[in-house]
Amino acid sequence: MALFTSAPNSLCILRLSAIGDVCHAIAAVQAIQKEWPSTKITWIVGKVEAQLIHDLPNITVIPFDKKLGFKGMKAIWAQLKDQHFDALVHMQLALRASVLTAGIKAKYKVGFNRKRAKEGQWLFTNRKIEDTASTHVLDSFYSFVEYLGVPKSKPVWHIPLSNNDLSFIDLHIPAEKPYVVISPAASKDERNWLTERYAQLADWLNEHDYQVVLCGSPSEREKQLGENIESLTQLPIINLIGKTSLKQLTAILNKAQVVIAPDSGPAHIATTQNTPVVGLYGHSNPKRTGPYNSLSYVVSVYEQHAATQHSKSINELKWSTRVKGDHIMQDISLDMVKTPLKSLLNL
């Protein structure tokens, strides 16, 4: 039975990180807004991720800086001390996030059911969603929406882009040819595809008259990866790694023909922009964390390595089972990545 039979006055959403998961949560939150436009929504989110959602319509965004630890939590509690929410929607399993919820006043605190509630999340909630079956993270977030009383719907996203965000493209990417984005870095280096294959793919795309744009965060390891790819290419590419804000990156992904990326935030930001994604997967289950609307284009060696490492068939493994090793991604060949690109780009 739904928690609410009519629109609640106020909801607090707690999903701090990471960028990809926040993208999934945006669709869920905007589904709530569509059904209950009068409900006041407050979203507590990570400091970096707040750059992406700070101007979502009719949402009060409260950034949380995890580097501040307990001091940062107390600042959030002080900011919300006079508010009492009808429900707190607790979408994060990390213990830090659960401790943060302890100082937020809400009649209902809704979390994952105990089967999925890692790090003791179930101790901090008084209502549990029933979902145990959904594979994809986005679908599990939609289970919160349905539990609240909002009918299931197809995920859609609306992330405002300013003229300044869009004009960044004109300043940095020549307009004479369409472009393809390669966002080469995952959260860990072992989940990246091989540097030389990124370069070979960039040259192949260039030969087919597509500009290639590299995108990524300003971390030193990502910038170094971009420079390494650039040094191995035979034809010029546009390297914007570390040179964009999150909203400028979103604008670039919006106008791209295709995005190529391992399991990473940009793959999911591209999904919010209805841009097709060729996801490169080896360490995590793409049916769980893949680009939601582009799962048919995913290039994955996860299934074979998961079955080998855990000595079970893929159907017997838990939904969150991961594969380990820095050799996994080398099993994705250049031709395997070219195949979905030929279809998407009519090559």
Kinemage of the C-alpha trace (Angstrom):
@kinemage 1
@onewidth
@group {chain A} dominant
@subgroup {mainchain}
@vectorlist {calphas} color= white
{ca met a 1} P 0.000 0.000 0.000
{ca ala a 2} L 1.249 3.487 -0.884
{ca leu a 3} L 2.639 5.620 1.928
{ca phe a 4} L 0.641 8.651 0.725
{ca thr a 5} L -2.770 8.683 -0.958
{ca ser a 6} L -2.486 12.395 -1.729
{ca ala a 7} L 0.375 14.802 -2.219
{ca pro a 8} L 2.509 15.261 0.926
{ca asn a 9} L 3.429 18.806 1.904
{ca ser a 10} L 7.176 18.187 1.968
{ca leu a 11} L 9.787 15.569 1.161
{ca cys a 12} L 13.492 15.435 1.868
{ca ile a 13} L 15.578 13.485 -0.650
{ca leu a 14} L 18.959 12.191 0.453
{ca arg a 15} L 21.238 11.002 -2.308
{ca leu a 16} L 24.713 12.434 -1.913
{ca ser a 17} L 26.757 10.753 -4.627
{ca ala a 18} L 28.037 9.691 -7.072
{ca ile a 19} L 27.273 11.650 -10.230
{ca gly a 20} L 25.790 8.665 -12.061
{ca asp a 21} L 23.539 7.730 -9.151
{ca val a 22} L 22.448 11.342 -8.764
{ca cys a 23} L 21.449 11.270 -12.442
{ca his a 24} L 19.273 8.229 -11.721
{ca ala a 25} L 17.777 10.009 -8.727
{ca ile a 26} L 16.915 13.095 -10.797
{ca ala a 27} L 14.510 11.036 -12.904
{ca ala a 28} L 12.875 9.619 -9.766
{ca val a 29} L 12.534 13.028 -8.105
{ca gln a 30} L 11.142 14.631 -11.230
{ca ala a 31} L 8.573 11.830 -11.474
{ca ile a 32} L 7.428 12.845 -7.989
{ca gln a 33} L 7.233 16.477 -9.069
{ca lys a 34} L 5.156 15.623 -12.111
{ca glu a 35} L 2.616 13.714 -10.001
{ca trp a 36} L 2.672 16.054 -6.994
{ca pro a 37} L 3.643 19.540 -8.221
{ca ser a 38} L 2.588 21.148 -4.919
{ca thr a 39} L 4.983 19.062 -2.791
{ca lys a 40} L 7.976 21.015 -1.525
{ca ile a 41} L 11.162 19.069 -2.160
{ca thr a 42} L 14.501 19.517 -0.405
{ca trp a 43} L 17.459 17.520 -1.735
{ca ile a 44} L 20.632 16.970 0.295
{ca val a 45} L 23.420 16.156 -2.138
{ca gly a 46} L 27.218 16.048 -2.326
{ca lys a 47} L 29.112 19.273 -2.920
{ca val a 48} L 30.343 18.254 -6.393
{ca glu a 49} L 27.031 16.734 -7.467
{ca ala a 50} L 25.240 19.917 -6.390
{ca gln a 51} L 26.835 21.640 -9.405
{ca leu a 52} L 24.637 19.461 -11.619
{ca ile a 53} L 21.323 19.872 -9.796
{ca his a 54} L 21.599 23.303 -8.149
{ca asp a 55} L 19.098 24.875 -10.559
{ca leu a 56} L 16.607 22.034 -10.982
{ca pro a 57} L 13.151 23.653 -10.964
{ca asn a 58} L 11.311 23.863 -7.636
{ca ile a 59} L 13.879 21.960 -5.589
{ca thr a 60} L 15.763 23.357 -2.605
{ca val a 61} L 19.275 21.945 -2.949
{ca ile a 62} L 21.454 21.671 0.171
{ca pro a 63} L 25.085 20.733 -0.581
{ca phe a 64} L 26.900 18.488 1.889
{ca asp a 65} L 30.699 18.502 1.991
{ca lys a 66} L 31.739 15.060 3.223
{ca lys a 67} L 35.270 16.346 3.837
{ca leu a 68} L 33.892 18.339 6.778
{ca gly a 69} L 32.748 15.140 8.479
{ca phe a 70} L 30.590 15.561 11.581
{ca lys a 71} L 31.012 19.344 11.419
{ca gly a 72} L 29.350 19.267 7.995
{ca met a 73} L 26.498 17.156 9.349
{ca lys a 74} L 25.874 19.592 12.186
{ca ala a 75} L 25.706 22.420 9.660
{ca ile a 76} L 22.987 20.569 7.730
{ca trp a 77} L 21.059 19.850 10.931
{ca ala a 78} L 21.245 23.501 11.945
{ca gln a 79} L 19.974 24.557 8.526
{ca leu a 80} L 16.987 22.195 8.793
{ca lys a 81} L 16.296 22.511 12.535
{ca asp a 82} L 12.925 24.219 12.006
{ca gln a 83} L 11.712 21.815 9.308
{ca his a 84} L 9.722 18.642 9.790
{ca phe a 85} L 9.268 16.653 6.591
{ca asp a 86} L 6.410 14.306 5.822
{ca ala a 87} L 9.008 11.811 4.621
{ca leu a 88} L 12.752 11.528 4.201
{ca val a 89} L 13.649 9.399 1.181
{ca his a 90} L 16.977 7.786 2.064
{ca met a 91} L 18.505 6.506 -1.193
{ca gln a 92} L 22.116 6.098 -0.015
{ca leu a 93} L 23.550 3.005 1.657
{ca ala a 94} L 26.741 4.511 3.073
{ca leu a 95} L 26.918 4.750 6.868
{ca arg a 96} L 27.911 8.440 6.628
{ca ala a 97} L 24.635 9.187 4.864
{ca ser a 98} L 22.634 7.244 7.433
{ca val a 99} L 24.221 9.144 10.314
{ca leu a 100} L 23.328 12.372 8.512
{ca thr a 101} L 19.650 11.338 8.425
{ca ala a 102} L 19.616 10.916 12.201
{ca gly a 103} L 19.464 14.679 12.736
{ca ile a 104} L 16.733 15.335 10.154
{ca lys a 105} L 13.124 15.452 11.387
{ca ala a 106} L 10.637 13.430 9.335
{ca lys a 107} L 7.533 11.406 10.161
{ca tyr a 108} L 8.637 8.632 7.848
{ca lys a 109} L 12.219 7.726 6.990
{ca val a 110} L 12.111 5.466 3.946
{ca gly a 111} L 15.050 3.219 3.093
{ca phe a 112} L 15.958 0.016 1.313
{ca asn a 113} L 14.583 -3.238 2.643
{ca arg a 114} L 16.846 -5.153 4.965
{ca lys a 115} L 17.978 -7.534 2.231
{ca arg a 116} L 19.615 -4.617 0.389
{ca ala a 117} L 20.307 -2.209 3.256
{ca lys a 118} L 24.092 -2.415 3.562
{ca glu a 119} L 26.102 -0.709 6.319
{ca gly a 120} L 23.155 -0.888 8.704
{ca gln a 121} L 20.955 1.512 6.764
{ca trp a 122} L 17.850 -0.341 7.962
{ca leu a 123} L 18.597 0.818 11.540
{ca phe a 124} L 18.051 4.455 10.505
{ca thr a 125} L 14.698 4.055 8.714
{ca asn a 126} L 11.159 3.272 9.875
{ca arg a 127} L 9.751 2.320 6.467
{ca lys a 128} L 11.323 -0.015 3.893
{ca ile a 129} L 10.629 -0.277 0.194
{ca glu a 130} L 9.576 -3.762 -0.876
{ca asp a 131} L 11.773 -3.986 -3.938
{ca thr a 132} L 14.249 -6.870 -3.979
{ca ala a 133} L 14.150 -7.794 -7.638
{ca ser a 134} L 15.020 -4.762 -9.757
{ca thr a 135} L 18.442 -5.033 -11.303
{ca his a 136} L 19.208 -1.500 -12.434
{ca val a 137} L 19.949 1.182 -9.849
{ca leu a 138} L 17.515 3.573 -11.527
{ca asp a 139} L 14.702 1.031 -11.200
{ca ser a 140} L 15.478 0.604 -7.509
{ca phe a 141} L 15.214 4.383 -7.066
{ca tyr a 142} L 11.855 4.294 -8.823
{ca ser a 143} L 10.773 1.743 -6.229
{ca phe a 144} L 10.989 4.571 -3.679
{ca val a 145} L 8.738 6.679 -5.897
{ca glu a 146} L 6.159 3.903 -6.176
{ca tyr a 147} L 6.318 3.241 -2.441
{ca leu a 148} L 5.470 6.882 -1.777
{ca gly a 149} L 2.401 6.595 -4.017
{ca val a 150} L 3.578 7.880 -7.409
{ca pro a 151} L 2.677 5.588 -10.340
{ca lys a 152} L 5.549 4.040 -12.283
{ca ser a 153} L 6.451 5.971 -15.414
{ca lys a 154} L 9.151 6.066 -18.070
{ca pro a 155} L 12.196 7.968 -16.743
{ca val a 156} L 12.602 11.460 -18.170
{ca trp a 157} L 15.004 14.216 -17.195
{ca his a 158} L 14.992 17.984 -17.311
{ca ile a 159} L 18.341 19.585 -16.420
{ca pro a 160} L 18.358 23.276 -17.341
{ca leu a 161} L 21.260 24.455 -19.486
{ca ser a 162} L 22.059 28.166 -19.635
{ca asn a 163} L 23.156 30.087 -22.702
{ca asn a 164} L 26.621 30.272 -21.135
{ca asp a 165} L 26.727 26.476 -20.823
{ca leu a 166} L 25.734 26.055 -24.470
{ca ser a 167} L 28.014 28.816 -25.759
{ca phe a 168} L 30.983 26.944 -24.281
{ca ile a 169} L 30.548 24.482 -27.145
{ca asp a 170} L 30.821 27.209 -29.763
{ca leu a 171} L 34.029 28.479 -28.172
{ca his a 172} L 35.792 25.119 -28.027
{ca ile a 173} L 34.323 22.783 -30.659
{ca pro a 174} L 34.297 23.863 -34.343
{ca ala a 175} L 30.825 23.586 -35.848
{ca glu a 176} L 31.741 22.292 -39.312
{ca lys a 177} L 31.684 18.590 -38.376
{ca pro a 178} L 29.599 16.527 -35.928
{ca tyr a 179} L 31.452 15.277 -32.900
{ca val a 180} L 31.723 12.164 -30.760
{ca val a 181} L 32.719 12.357 -27.101
{ca ile a 182} L 35.128 9.918 -25.499
{ca ser a 183} L 35.058 10.188 -21.707
{ca pro a 184} L 37.858 7.729 -20.995
{ca ala a 185} L 38.123 7.587 -17.194
{ca ala a 186} L 36.145 5.509 -14.733
{ca ser a 187} L 36.364 6.038 -10.970
{ca lys a 188} L 39.283 3.598 -10.788
{ca asp a 189} L 42.017 3.156 -13.360
{ca glu a 190} L 41.517 -0.601 -13.640
{ca arg a 191} L 38.030 0.090 -15.043
{ca asn a 192} L 39.405 2.202 -17.906
{ca trp a 193} L 39.776 0.800 -21.396
{ca leu a 194} L 43.286 0.592 -22.825
{ca thr a 195} L 44.842 3.984 -23.633
{ca glu a 196} L 46.139 2.921 -27.057
{ca arg a 197} L 42.712 1.595 -28.036
{ca tyr a 198} L 41.064 4.881 -27.139
{ca ala a 199} L 43.613 6.549 -29.457
{ca gln a 200} L 43.014 4.027 -32.248
{ca leu a 201} L 39.264 4.528 -31.925
{ca ala a 202} L 39.683 8.308 -32.065
{ca asp a 203} L 41.688 8.011 -35.293
{ca trp a 204} L 39.065 5.684 -36.798
{ca leu a 205} L 36.282 8.162 -35.962
{ca asn a 206} L 38.348 11.015 -37.411
{ca glu a 207} L 38.821 9.039 -40.618
{ca his a 208} L 35.028 8.818 -40.839
{ca asp a 209} L 34.755 12.606 -40.591
{ca tyr a 210} L 33.763 12.904 -36.937
{ca gln a 211} L 35.538 15.249 -34.557
{ca val a 212} L 36.599 13.546 -31.341
{ca val a 213} L 36.260 15.392 -28.043
{ca leu a 214} L 37.795 14.095 -24.814
{ca cys a 215} L 35.950 15.001 -21.609
{ca gly a 216} L 36.533 14.327 -17.936
{ca ser a 217} L 37.172 15.745 -14.506
{ca pro a 218} L 40.081 18.008 -13.461
{ca ser a 219} L 41.772 15.233 -11.451
{ca glu a 220} L 45.437 14.786 -12.295
{ca arg a 221} L 44.998 11.132 -13.266
{ca glu a 222} L 42.237 12.002 -15.749
{ca lys a 223} L 44.198 14.866 -17.258
{ca gln a 224} L 47.224 12.581 -17.632
{ca leu a 225} L 45.069 9.930 -19.299
{ca gly a 226} L 43.804 12.515 -21.786
{ca glu a 227} L 47.329 13.675 -22.590
{ca asn a 228} L 48.428 10.067 -23.085
{ca ile a 229} L 45.568 9.396 -25.506
{ca glu a 230} L 46.283 12.620 -27.372
{ca ser a 231} L 49.971 11.719 -27.740
{ca leu a 232} L 49.084 8.394 -29.348
{ca thr a 233} L 46.600 9.703 -31.922
{ca gln a 234} L 47.658 10.279 -35.515
{ca leu a 235} L 44.897 12.821 -36.181
{ca pro a 236} L 43.947 15.903 -34.084
{ca ile a 237} L 41.423 15.624 -31.279
{ca ile a 238} L 39.944 18.202 -28.899
{ca asn a 239} L 40.989 17.565 -25.308
{ca leu a 240} L 38.646 19.258 -22.820
{ca ile a 241} L 39.435 17.042 -19.825
{ca gly a 242} L 39.468 19.228 -16.736
{ca lys a 243} L 38.342 22.305 -18.661
{ca thr a 244} L 34.575 22.168 -18.110
{ca ser a 245} L 32.129 22.674 -15.285
{ca leu a 246} L 29.584 19.898 -14.787
{ca lys a 247} L 26.936 21.936 -16.597
{ca gln a 248} L 29.294 22.726 -19.499
{ca leu a 249} L 30.070 19.009 -19.702
{ca thr a 250} L 26.329 18.303 -19.766
{ca ala a 251} L 25.916 20.744 -22.655
{ca ile a 252} L 28.735 19.067 -24.594
{ca leu a 253} L 27.206 15.630 -24.032
{ca asn a 254} L 23.827 17.001 -25.113
{ca lys a 255} L 25.111 17.969 -28.571
{ca ala a 256} L 27.308 14.889 -29.151
{ca gln a 257} L 26.326 12.271 -31.700
{ca val a 258} L 27.466 9.463 -29.388
{ca val a 259} L 29.332 9.173 -26.094
{ca ile a 260} L 31.857 6.396 -25.434
{ca ala a 261} L 32.691 5.789 -21.775
{ca pro a 262} L 33.375 3.150 -19.151
{ca asp a 263} L 31.181 2.957 -16.032
{ca ser a 264} L 31.308 6.645 -15.077
{ca gly a 265} L 29.293 9.775 -14.383
{ca pro a 266} L 29.467 11.189 -17.935
{ca ala a 267} L 27.824 8.033 -19.323
{ca his a 268} L 24.802 8.719 -17.136
{ca ile a 269} L 24.804 12.479 -17.708
{ca ala a 270} L 24.653 11.699 -21.441
{ca thr a 271} L 21.628 9.506 -20.775
{ca thr a 272} L 19.843 12.460 -19.155
{ca gln a 273} L 20.427 14.335 -22.432
{ca asn a 274} L 19.010 11.520 -24.605
{ca thr a 275} L 22.419 11.013 -26.205
{ca pro a 276} L 23.245 7.382 -27.050
{ca val a 277} L 26.099 5.869 -25.049
{ca val a 278} L 28.443 3.023 -25.901
{ca gly a 279} L 29.313 1.824 -22.416
{ca leu a 280} L 32.492 -0.205 -21.821
{ca tyr a 281} L 31.993 -2.650 -18.955
{ca gly a 282} L 34.108 -5.315 -17.323
{ca his a 283} L 34.052 -4.841 -13.552
{ca ser a 284} L 30.400 -4.145 -12.780
{ca asn a 285} L 27.146 -5.532 -14.104
{ca pro a 286} L 25.914 -3.262 -16.926
{ca lys a 287} L 22.362 -4.458 -16.284
{ca arg a 288} L 22.731 -2.777 -12.890
{ca thr a 289} L 24.843 0.306 -13.630
{ca gly a 290} L 24.846 0.675 -17.408
{ca pro a 291} L 23.571 3.747 -19.296
{ca tyr a 292} L 19.837 3.204 -18.811
{ca asn a 293} L 18.571 3.964 -22.311
{ca ser a 294} L 21.588 2.516 -24.133
{ca leu a 295} L 21.936 -0.953 -22.656
{ca ser a 296} L 21.664 -2.487 -26.136
{ca tyr a 297} L 24.857 -0.630 -27.145
{ca val a 298} L 26.938 -1.724 -24.136
{ca val a 299} L 30.150 -3.613 -24.838
{ca ser a 300} L 30.663 -5.932 -21.886
{ca val a 301} L 33.078 -8.649 -20.787
{ca tyr a 302} L 31.644 -8.588 -17.263
{ca glu a 303} L 29.570 -11.742 -17.641
{ca gln a 304} L 32.435 -14.019 -18.628
{ca his a 305} L 34.813 -12.726 -15.948
{ca ala a 306} L 32.175 -12.719 -13.199
{ca ala a 307} L 31.313 -16.340 -13.917
{ca thr a 308} L 35.004 -17.321 -13.963
{ca gln a 309} L 36.031 -15.416 -10.819
{ca his a 310} L 33.084 -16.548 -8.712
{ca ser a 311} L 32.659 -20.047 -10.171
{ca lys a 312} L 28.933 -19.510 -10.644
{ca ser a 313} L 26.694 -18.781 -13.583
{ca ile a 314} L 25.781 -15.141 -14.010
{ca asn a 315} L 22.193 -15.907 -12.951
{ca glu a 316} L 23.367 -17.262 -9.589
{ca leu a 317} L 25.396 -14.189 -8.634
{ca lys a 318} L 24.133 -11.298 -6.510
{ca trp a 319} L 23.021 -8.216 -8.421
{ca ser a 320} L 25.942 -6.177 -7.034
{ca thr a 321} L 28.740 -8.712 -7.658
{ca arg a 322} L 31.920 -7.056 -8.959
{ca val a 323} L 34.892 -8.348 -10.907
{ca lys a 324} L 38.451 -7.538 -9.819
{ca gly a 325} L 41.690 -7.200 -11.742
{ca asp a 326} L 43.572 -4.735 -13.910
{ca his a 327} L 43.549 -7.108 -16.906
{ca ile a 328} L 39.780 -7.264 -17.423
{ca met a 329} L 39.237 -4.362 -19.839
{ca gln a 330} L 41.880 -5.597 -22.301
{ca asp a 331} L 39.363 -8.232 -23.388
{ca ile a 332} L 37.278 -5.489 -25.010
{ca ser a 333} L 38.665 -5.331 -28.526
{ca leu a 334} L 38.623 -2.351 -30.860
{ca asp a 335} L 36.242 -4.160 -33.231
{ca met a 336} L 33.812 -4.853 -30.376
{ca val a 337} L 33.498 -1.096 -29.800
{ca lys a 338} L 33.300 -0.258 -33.484
{ca thr a 339} L 30.283 -2.543 -33.970
{ca pro a 340} L 27.651 -0.471 -32.093
{ca leu a 341} L 29.275 2.747 -33.383
{ca lys a 342} L 28.804 1.623 -36.992
{ca ser a 343} L 25.106 1.220 -36.301
{ca leu a 344} L 24.712 4.470 -34.357
{ca leu a 345} L 26.707 6.588 -36.800
{ca asn a 346} L 25.571 4.826 -39.981
{ca leu a 347} L 29.149 3.907 -40.911
